[in-house]
Amino acid sequence: MEIEVVQSDVTEIEVDVLVVNLFEGVTSPGGATGAVDSALGGVISELISDGEISGSASEFTLIHTPNSAFPSFKPARVLVAGLGSSDSFDTDVSRRVSAAVMRKLRTAGTKQVATIVHGVGIGGVDTQQGAQAVVEGSLLGSYRFLKYRTTDKKRKPDIENLVVVEGDSSKLDAINAGVSIGIAYSEAEILARNLVNEPANKLSPADLAAVAEKVAGANGLEITVLEQADVEKLGMGAYVGVSQGGPRPLKFIHMTYEGDSANPENNLWLIGKGITFDSGGISLKPGAGMGKMKGDMGGGASVVGAMQAISQLKPKLNVHAVCAATDNMPGGSAQRPGDVVTAMNGMTIEVDNTDAEGRLTLADAIGYALSKDAVRIVDIATLTGAARVALGDGVSPVFGNDDGLMDAVLEASENVGEPMWRLPLDAVTKRQNSSKIADLKNTGGRGGGSTTAAHFIADFAGDTPWVHIDVAATSMLDNTRGWMPAGATGVPTRSLIELAMRLGG
């Protein structure tokens, strides 16, 4: 979808559909909606009076405007989108409405759409943020993964052009900025979605590394990909142990953006779990639903996607992305329950369950980051089924050891509409990771599963400011929800970008 910003009277924009809006309770529309109403002889006001249009959330009314009836009105049709109450309006509402509008108009075979920025008037939304939200909702809500769908002849094509129209020249700079940011954020999250949606036979650790190299090359990023001999030399026994059960070679990916090269200590490390397929290893998962384990590299996908946008938006911050990519397979050489491995930092780990593999790879990825003088670390992982039990699939649990970094992560997630909730790291659950034969074991039992997993990772982060985001439940959905589709959501890619922009502002 091509997106452009145009200064124009909304009645003079030549498109298939013009999208305007209405808040609940408004009986006499103003602004752009009022201009359309006036040009159409009061038809919107009449529909409001008749009760056909109420402005309730996600109510859509399509009005045909034939040139023979309205010769001076250029849009072929008008869609009035209900925004609900102005008191509860925010950018999330704008994203949801924009996503639903795009899907509705695509179903109608629409090619060219123009829209105003929702909620800038009585909705109280900042113009730039409003424009960003409209673009994100439109692009992310239009997303479909159709790469392997070859026989669907009745499928409607995507909308080709979206015009953000504004008559007030004083708002154009803010709108253009918001549109540019919205495109960068959305394209990054779409990249992450595409990676997670790829079947495991199409996305090996080497394939994931190749995508990261392509992103780095296109955006001026530095990249290093370590092979097995390299990580063995560094002492990454926990990571290597996970990889040894499958035939596909591991790839340790390190991407670097230097936005403040004069101050190397001004850095943020984004560490993503990169299990390109998780069978559970010797502790084999149940067969039902195992196909979704192609998405166990969702954390890695999010950091690769985030780096694409970060390199384009250029915060004054040095950002590193790390993904220790591998499969977790039950081959004859796979590690066994009861094995003991040694991590890069020298800590020994009893492998109580080979399906608790993600935290093993993260342990060595964090060890690597600390060896490179990491100052702030955020790790992202589809780590525990217990995350879904705790908070469902609408909120990602987060844990951390630093209130300042935690607050920054939570504020970023709230701003982009990717909800997170902080859970505690208490002394009782920490004891569940105790081992009788090693420094710790990689599971703490059923109780508090997300928390014991976070405690495990915390032991490797040490005193370095660190936050852990568990996206096991939010990385993939069974049904479309707002701008998030069924399948991969890309969460929390936009949160990571927003975090980097705030820290580097």
Secondary structure, DSSP 4 states (H G I P E B T S, - for coil): -EEEEEE--GGG---SEEEEEE-TT-SS--HHHHHHHHHTTSHHHHHHHTTS----TT-EEEEE--TTT-TT---SEEEEEE---GGG--HHHHHHHHHHHHHHHHHTT--EEEEPPTTSSTT---HHHHHHHHHHHHHHHT----TT--S-TTPPPPP-EEEEEES-GGGHHHHHHHHHHHHHHHHHHHHHHHHHHS-TTT--HHHHHHHHHHHHHHHT-EEEEE-HHHHHHTT-HHHHHHHTTSSSPPEEEEEEEES-TT-TTSEEEEEEEEEEEE--TTSPPPSTTGGGGGGTTHHHHHHHHHHHHHHHH--SSEEEEEEEEEEE---TT---TT-EEE-TTS-EEE-S-TT--HHHHHHHHHHHHHHTT-S-EEEEE---THHHHHHTTS-EEEEES-HHHHHHHHHHHHHHT--EEE----HHHHGGG--SSSSEES---STTHHHHHHHHHHHHHTTS-EEEEE-TTTSEESS-BTTBPSEE--TTHHHHHHHHHHHT-
